[in-house]
Amino acid sequence: MAAASHARQAGRFRKPISTIYEMEKRGEFPRRFNITPRCVVWVLEEVEAWLEQRRRVYVEGRAKIAPEPDVRQRNSRPR
């Protein structure tokens, strides 16, 4: 069984670790477990299966994708 630390997960998904924790709490991401009192990891196979499932949903056109922002509604130009 391979395991991945939270730092690797955050980098792999380009999401803040707090977002991953929130997704885990809602049951949208595999659960982590402690290997020491201060070190948590995820089972890599579960994370890879989650990624594959997310990819399939996207490919099938069932993914919820946020709409592009309407730039005409901006109050100021980005710098």
N, C-alpha and C positions, 0 to 999 in steps of 0.2 A: 504494500500500500504506500503510495507516494503522498506526501503532504506539501502544502504550500503555505507560507507565512502571509500575514496580512499585508506586508509591504509589497510582496510580489503580486498579490491579488489586486491591490490598488493600482499598481503600475500596469498590470495586464489589461484592466478594464477601463483605465483612464477615468475612474470615478473616485471621489474622496472616500476614504475608509468609512467615514460616518454614513455615507449613502449605502455602502455595502452592508453595514450593520443594520440600518433601517430596513433594507430589502430583506435581510435575513429574519428580522423580527416579524415582518409581514408574511413570511413564508415564501418569498420570491427568490431566495438565494439559499444554497446549501448551508446547513448549520456548521459552525466551527466547534472545535473542542480544545481544551487546554492540554498541552503536553508538559508544561510546568506551570507554577502559579501565575507567572507573568507572560507566558508565551502561548498564543492561540494559533491554530492552523486549521486548514480545510483539507478534506480528502480530495486530492487532485482529480481523481476519476469523476467524482461527483460534480466538481466545478466544470470540468470539460464536458460532461453530459449536459449540464445546464447551458453552457455556451452553445452546444450543438442544437439543443432544443430551441434556444432563442434564434439561432440562425435559420432553422427550418420555418419558424413562425414568420420571420422577415421574408424569406424567399417565397413563401406561399401567399404573401400579401396580407397577412392577418395581423401584422405588427401595428401597434399604436405609435404613430410618428407625429411629433408636434409640428404644427403648421409653421411656415416661414413667417417671421415677424413682418408687419406692414410698416415699412420704413417711412411711409408718408405721415405716420402718426407720431414720429419722433419730435421732441421739443428742441433738441439740439443735435448737432452732428457729432459723431464719435471722434475722438482725437487720435 
